[in-house]
Amino acid sequence: MALSRREIAKDVVQQSAEAAISTAGRISAILFDGARRITTEIGTFGTEIFEIREASKRAGEDAEAANPDDVV
């Protein structure tokens, strides 16, 4: 038995919708993964800034302890 035009049209619409939904899902996954990676990098940068600040503070304290007569 041959398929009717309506059944063929229904299959085309169904397959097109499935393809669109699959593509949207993959694009969403890419975007969410990108956002996660960006957040991780920003957090890593923040940690580095805190570490640099602490190292600078310790270096200043060490310099002050080694040369208490120097005015900074």
GUKETOR-986108 format. One line per field, with one value per residue (C-alpha): residue in one letter; residue number from 1; x, y, z. Coordinates in steps of 0.5 Angstrom, whole numbers, always signed. Layout:
! residues N
aa <- a  ...
i <- NUM  ...
x <- X  ...
y <- Y  ...
z <- Z  ...
This chain:
! residues 72
aa <- m  a  l  s  r  r  e  i  a  k  d  v  v  q  q  s  a  e  a  a  i  s  t  a  g  r  i  s  a  i  l  f  d  g  a  r  r  i  t  t  e  i  g  t  f  g  t  e  i  f  e  i  r  e  a  s  k  r  a  g  e  d  a  e  a  a  n  p  d  d  v  v
i <- 1  2  3  4  5  6  7  8  9  10  11  12  13  14  15  16  17  18  19  20  21  22  23  24  25  26  27  28  29  30  31  32  33  34  35  36  37  38  39  40  41  42  43  44  45  46  47  48  49  50  51  52  53  54  55  56  57  58  59  60  61  62  63  64  65  66  67  68  69  70  71  72
x <- +0  +3  +3  -1  +1  -1  +3  +9  +8  +7  +13  +17  +15  +16  +23  +25  +22  +27  +33  +31  +31  +37  +41  +38  +40  +47  +48  +45  +50  +56  +54  +53  +60  +63  +59  +62  +69  +69  +67  +72  +77  +75  +75  +82  +84  +81  +85  +91  +90  +89  +95  +99  +96  +98  +105  +106  +104  +109  +114  +113  +113  +119  +123  +120  +123  +130  +130  +126  +130  +127  +121  +117
y <- +0  +7  +12  +18  +25  +27  +21  +23  +31  +28  +25  +31  +35  +30  +29  +36  +38  +32  +35  +42  +40  +36  +41  +46  +41  +41  +48  +49  +44  +48  +55  +52  +49  +55  +59  +54  +54  +62  +62  +57  +62  +68  +64  +62  +69  +71  +66  +68  +76  +74  +70  +76  +80  +76  +75  +82  +83  +78  +81  +88  +85  +81  +87  +92  +86  +86  +94  +97  +104  +105  +109  +106
z <- +0  -2  +3  +2  +1  +8  +11  +7  +10  +17  +16  +13  +19  +24  +22  +21  +28  +31  +27  +29  +37  +36  +33  +39  +44  +41  +41  +48  +50  +47  +50  +57  +56  +54  +60  +65  +62  +62  +69  +71  +68  +71  +78  +76  +75  +81  +85  +82  +84  +91  +91  +88  +93  +99  +96  +95  +102  +105  +101  +104  +111  +110  +107  +113  +118  +114  +114  +120  +119  +111  +110  +105
